Structures are given as structure tokens and as C-alpha cells.
Amino acid sequence: QVQLVESGGGTVQAGGSLRLSCAASGSIFSTNVMGWYRQAPGKQRELVAVVTSGGSTNYADSVKGRFTISRDNAKNTVVLQMNSLKPEDTAIYYCNVKDLVSLRVYWGQGTQVTVSS
């Protein structure tokens, strides 16, 4: 059983910063992709940023230059540093792990990020 535990959400004013963390526990192959998705009210869940076990990253155009994703392979953790936050970044943020060996996908419970104008 794999569990993803997220932390770090909250409320911040526009222009501020937040740091989201996600720790994965359980049986996950070392070859995987870890990342963050978000879902705003009335909208579909969308990719924010992902990072492979080799360190390659991919970001949504809307967050490039403002968000940074990183991971610690030894600890199975992934961090999303969010700077210059905008009201449109308000959403529930979900941690995601894709195991590239078993092809299973895991989701965290979600953490609320609210950016006030």
C-alpha cells in the first residue's frame, strides 16, 4: 500500500510564497515520476509540475519561472516551491506519483492553496 502525505498548503496574499511537500511511503519502484496537479473550483484537474527520478522536470506554462519542483530520491519526497503567487493559483493541489515499473498511479488527499488579491 502506497500513501502520499502532503503538507504546506494555506492562505497567502498575492505575490507571496508557499512550499508544498509530499512524502511517499510504501512499495514504490525507484523509477517513477513525482509531481503536483491542481484543481480549481469548476475546472478540470491540471498538471502543475513533474520531476522524474532522473531529475528531468516539466512545468505548466502558467507557472514557469515562478514555481520550482524538486525531489529527494532517498526519502521519496517531492517539494513544490511556489513564488510570486497569483489569485489564479488558488486550487486544491494534489501530489501524484506514477510508478513506471508497475504503471500504477497514486494520489495524495490534496491540500488547499488560497491566494488573496
PLY file of the C-alpha trace (Angstrom):
ply
format ascii 1.0
element vertex 117
property float x
property float y
property float z
element edge 116
property int vertex1
property int vertex2
end_header
0.00 0.00 0.00
1.39 3.36 -1.04
0.50 6.52 0.82
1.19 10.11 -0.14
1.11 12.66 2.65
1.02 16.32 1.67
1.73 19.38 3.75
2.29 23.09 3.34
-0.92 24.49 1.90
-2.56 27.61 3.26
-3.61 31.16 2.52
-1.26 33.83 1.26
-1.54 37.25 -0.33
-0.76 37.75 -3.98
2.97 37.95 -4.53
3.69 35.70 -1.59
5.21 32.22 -1.42
4.24 28.78 -0.23
6.07 25.48 -0.13
4.26 22.19 -0.62
5.80 18.89 0.44
4.76 15.33 -0.27
6.19 12.20 1.30
5.57 8.81 -0.28
5.62 5.68 1.80
5.14 2.06 0.83
6.37 -0.01 -2.06
7.31 2.21 -4.99
9.86 1.35 -7.61
12.70 3.84 -7.84
11.84 4.56 -11.47
8.93 6.93 -11.16
7.62 10.39 -11.85
6.56 12.57 -8.93
4.61 15.74 -9.32
1.83 18.12 -8.47
-1.53 18.71 -10.07
-4.20 21.21 -9.11
-7.93 21.61 -9.42
-9.72 24.92 -9.09
-13.49 25.09 -8.48
-15.41 24.28 -11.64
-12.27 23.34 -13.55
-10.54 20.13 -14.51
-7.50 18.88 -12.70
-4.36 20.09 -14.44
-0.65 19.41 -14.31
1.43 21.93 -12.40
4.88 20.36 -12.42
6.50 16.94 -12.52
10.00 15.60 -11.96
11.39 12.22 -12.98
13.62 10.07 -10.83
16.45 11.20 -13.12
15.74 14.85 -12.35
14.04 15.99 -15.55
11.27 18.49 -14.96
8.21 19.73 -16.78
6.08 22.73 -15.83
2.75 24.15 -16.90
3.29 27.35 -18.87
1.29 29.28 -16.28
3.79 28.54 -13.50
7.12 28.62 -15.36
9.54 30.98 -13.73
7.51 31.12 -10.50
7.35 27.52 -9.27
10.20 25.09 -8.72
9.82 21.35 -8.23
12.46 19.19 -6.59
12.72 15.71 -5.13
14.79 13.64 -2.76
15.01 10.11 -4.14
16.43 8.67 -0.94
13.47 9.96 1.07
10.80 9.61 -1.64
9.75 13.20 -1.18
8.81 15.91 -3.65
8.64 19.63 -2.94
6.94 22.42 -4.86
8.26 25.89 -4.09
5.71 28.45 -5.22
6.75 32.08 -5.52
5.03 35.18 -6.87
1.68 33.56 -6.26
-1.37 34.89 -8.08
-5.08 34.62 -7.23
-5.47 32.29 -10.22
-3.15 29.82 -8.47
-5.93 29.20 -5.94
-6.82 25.50 -6.06
-6.52 22.19 -4.32
-3.07 20.84 -5.02
-2.58 17.09 -5.31
0.63 15.13 -5.06
0.97 12.44 -7.71
3.32 9.53 -8.23
3.46 7.42 -11.38
5.36 4.18 -10.88
6.95 3.49 -14.28
7.55 -0.20 -13.50
4.17 -1.25 -12.11
2.38 1.52 -14.08
0.32 2.36 -11.02
-0.65 5.92 -10.24
-1.09 7.26 -6.74
-2.70 10.46 -5.48
-2.47 12.38 -2.25
-5.52 13.67 -0.42
-5.00 17.24 -1.62
-4.04 20.45 0.12
-5.77 23.80 -0.30
-3.84 26.79 -1.59
-5.65 30.12 -1.49
-4.13 33.32 -2.86
-5.94 36.52 -1.97
-5.72 39.66 -4.05
0 1
1 2
2 3
3 4
4 5
5 6
6 7
7 8
8 9
9 10
10 11
11 12
12 13
13 14
14 15
15 16
16 17
17 18
18 19
19 20
20 21
21 22
22 23
23 24
24 25
25 26
26 27
27 28
28 29
29 30
30 31
31 32
32 33
33 34
34 35
35 36
36 37
37 38
38 39
39 40
40 41
41 42
42 43
43 44
44 45
45 46
46 47
47 48
48 49
49 50
50 51
51 52
52 53
53 54
54 55
55 56
56 57
57 58
58 59
59 60
60 61
61 62
62 63
63 64
64 65
65 66
66 67
67 68
68 69
69 70
70 71
71 72
72 73
73 74
74 75
75 76
76 77
77 78
78 79
79 80
80 81
81 82
82 83
83 84
84 85
85 86
86 87
87 88
88 89
89 90
90 91
91 92
92 93
93 94
94 95
95 96
96 97
97 98
98 99
99 100
100 101
101 102
102 103
103 104
104 105
105 106
106 107
107 108
108 109
109 110
110 111
111 112
112 113
113 114
114 115
115 116
